[in-house]
Amino acid sequence: MKNSEREAQILRIQSTSFQPELSTALKAKLRQAVVGVTKATLEAALVEELLAERCRQSEAVG
């Protein structure tokens, strides 16, 4: 299934939801989870880059 088809399917299901408050709460919770995972991933990547740079600097000095 193509992404556009999947997105259309999700939108169709959302539009027929009988509990819009639940959809709103779920969206907020999902958004919060995505932000948390994204933040953790970026922080881990930055730490990895910092450690690699420190290693390169140590090798250059030593």
ZILINGI-V555490 format. One record per residue. N is the residue number from 1. RES is the residue in one small letter. SS is DSSP state (hx for helix, st for strand, lp for the rest). PHI is phi as a letter, one per 40 degrees, with the letter a starting at -180 (* if undefined). Layout:
((N	RES	SS	PHI) (N	RES	SS	PHI))
This chain:
((1	m	lp	*) (2	k	lp	c) (3	n	hx	d) (4	s	hx	c) (5	e	hx	c) (6	r	hx	c) (7	e	hx	c) (8	a	hx	c) (9	q	hx	c) (10	i	hx	c) (11	l	hx	c) (12	r	hx	c) (13	i	hx	c) (14	q	hx	c) (15	s	hx	c) (16	t	lp	c) (17	s	lp	c) (18	f	lp	c) (19	q	lp	b) (20	p	hx	c) (21	e	hx	c) (22	l	hx	c) (23	s	hx	c) (24	t	hx	c) (25	a	hx	c) (26	l	hx	c) (27	k	hx	d) (28	a	hx	c) (29	k	hx	c) (30	l	hx	c) (31	r	hx	c) (32	q	hx	c) (33	a	hx	c) (34	v	hx	c) (35	v	hx	c) (36	g	hx	c) (37	v	hx	c) (38	t	hx	c) (39	k	hx	c) (40	a	hx	c) (41	t	hx	c) (42	l	hx	c) (43	e	hx	c) (44	a	hx	c) (45	a	hx	c) (46	l	hx	c) (47	v	hx	c) (48	e	hx	c) (49	e	hx	c) (50	l	hx	c) (51	l	hx	c) (52	a	hx	c) (53	e	hx	c) (54	r	hx	c) (55	c	hx	c) (56	r	hx	c) (57	q	hx	c) (58	s	hx	c) (59	e	hx	c) (60	a	hx	c) (61	v	hx	c) (62	g	lp	c))
